[in-house]
Amino acid sequence: MTKRSSIKKAIEHHLKFTLAHSKDKNPEAFWKATSLAINDIVVDKLTATRERQDKPGVKTVNYLSLEYLMGRLLSNNLHNLSIYQEAEKAVKDLGFELTDLCEQGADLALGNGGLGRLAACFLDSLATLDYPATGYGIHYQHGLFKQSFADGRQVETPDLWREFGSPWEVCRPESAQLIPLYGHIEHAANADGSTSSKWQPSVTLKGVPWDIPIVGYNSETVNVLRLWESRADQAFDWDLFNKGDFLNAHGKNIQAETVSKVLYPNDEHDAGKELRFIQQYFFCACSIKDIIARHQTINGVDWQAFAKDTAIQLNDTHPTIAILEFMRVLMDEYQFSYTDAWTLCREVFAYTNHTLLPEALEKWSLPLFERVLPRHLEILYIINEDFLNNEVAVKWPNDNAMRAKLSLIEEGGERKVRMAHLCVVAAHKVNGVAEIHSKLVKQDLFPEFDALYPGKLTNVTNGITPRRWLKACNPKLSALLSKHIKEDWAKDLDSLAGLEKLADDAKLQKAFMDIKLENKVALAQEIQESTGVRVNPEAIFDIQIKRLHEYKRQHLNFIHIVALYRRLLENPSLEMHPRVFIFGAKAAPGYHLAKEIIYAINKVADKINNDTRIQDKLKVVFLPNYRVSLAEKMIPAADVSEQISTAGKEASGTGNMKLALNGALTIGTLDGANIEIAEEVGDDNIFIFGNTVEQVKALKAQGYNPYTYYEQHAEIKAVLDWLDTDYFTPGKPYELSAIKHSLLDGGDPYLVLADYQSYSDAHQALDEAYRDKKRWARMAILNTALMGKFNSDRSINDYVNRIWQIKPCVK
Ligand code: OAK
């Protein structure tokens, strides 16, 4: 049987027997049946992978992350299995277009932004490179909220990604774990005079795993993403039920289920909520138990082999409690001495830092810690004493200030546990996510730790999977690349450098730019459908997509747009190529200024888009509900990529890599991975502007005063003052004043005004470059050609060589 006919048969089978559908053409049911049919192939490979990997001596990396932004799985899995075309034909035989079917699936949006999407790219690369790996996280009932706009303001509604089931996941009740929490400690005297502690927890949760297969591209491996769902330990209170108290009979279940109910929607902001703390502990405890259980199934109780077979990577500090849970299990359940447990712990754990923003650095209040996890806090004290007395005091004798600075506990005011310190002390490697970020982690965040542990702090520059972010999302460009590059470039992205010598070739330039235009036509249609705004595909599509955050400076982009509008009103024949500014961004529901920025962009967009005086030279669109599947439509259509964070604030960025790979030119600051992108493509093929990290520091040190820019720069003044009028919000002056207020009275913490002129100049240069068609085509081709470094396969191999020391596991 051909692949096409076997897929067709499997779809029909699932439609009839799994879903009990007749031959009606229900697209949702067809999507599910198709996914189930493909999942059959996946499960076969999964079983074979398990058989190969579950053997003594096979080292596995366990990736612990509170977030995974997976997006949709059907099209990705088809591409990775190299059966997309066969499936397309099979589905057509049944009367459907595969692209339409793929649109049916919900995004798996179990993450907020960069950190969660990075985790998803890394899982793809690990499976592609045949590395044994398990991802661990939470099976949130509701992922990141859905965003819509009402009169320009963000409205959030719950995400119901698995309301009617999800065809890829399988529940594994046989691997459920019991997780104790709260309660108290009982101390007992031992015969040798020492004391021992026994934790008497008062609550027990049950963690039930759901497994999602992770299909490698063109590889033998299907790994697993294991997500924990919380349930009550004992199901139902029959006593209450029999007494007629039906609602309370469910009480415990409802409480227990809240633990995995919803993803916290804060990006890079620690709100310090008890439920979030329990989420972290719950998934870490489940995962540690699972890792140990798996080790024992394969090795018996041979702890000698544990460190040889196990690496645990902490995706930021969110899973830090895994360190304390591992210590607790070793000491209290396996009778390890503290020293032996700590030695093993340090061999196994490594930690990735994803931000320098102080508001994102997690610190948990000590009373909260003590109430929820009394035994873990006791163990933390032991680690801290050991660290302060045997490491800090040895390096810096009699230095109380240093003790206080490095202690795992912050004193003064409310006492707090510093999660990042615990990570750095426990991990054998700590990495930042781009060269400059890792340098700042060493210099500014942890200089003393760098001195104490030479060589522990390192860098692994982020990457993105070229499978999802080029091959699958930009099929036309992919086909063109495959015509010119004989290697399997989706695996070996460096091979795209072969295009460099063709960057001036007129035929390639035309084909490349024709494809860009076709992608822009498709996005223009999407824009019209979702916002009603008509945009001209011949205009420059200038895109900023990322979470809404002051440091990412959507408001710098916004102020420049208002300035362009003003210039056009003053001079309608201003020479500029038509431009469409396109935004996609969600704001954390409690982040007031971020929401005001969304509102301001929407209000200004409304005015500009309906102003006939400017002859369609300027349009502004804010696409609602930015998410992975929308990014897949926007990125292939971008001419310009806005990467304009204040230097030193964006750890790496990964959208910058995706956009450049798809032939967009970056306008960006010398921040995060922009610096490495500039190194790869060369200064002629990127628009760099703004103050550098050193200049930002100097400006702040000399007492940055935004008012000087406001008073001395006529355009800045005119634009900010304009926002106070009711021009954009008829009858309601001051509706858009929040931005001005934050930039002037608020002190402009992210130096928007200091970078404004340089940003405006860079846009001017960009506009001129675009009008030279050949020059632009050359630059765009070179961006695609020279992104090889940013393949997440390279990142993963860096982790393997510098941190994990694992090997591919193949037949
Ligand atoms: C989110 C919550 C807490 C701490 C960090 C984050 C986060 O998403 N950080 C982002 O991580 C990405 C992946 O490393 C980087 O590319 C972004 O620059 C960084 O902001």
Boltz pocket constraint, residues with backbone or C-beta under 6 A from the ligand:
constraints:
  - pocket:
      binder: B
      contacts: [[A, 113], [A, 114], [A, 115], [A, 116], [A, 118], [A, 266], [A, 267], [A, 268], [A, 269], [A, 316], [A, 353], [A, 354], [A, 355], [A, 360], [A, 433], [A, 462], [A, 649], [A, 650], [A, 651], [A, 652], [A, 653], [A, 654], [A, 672]]
      max_distance: 6.0
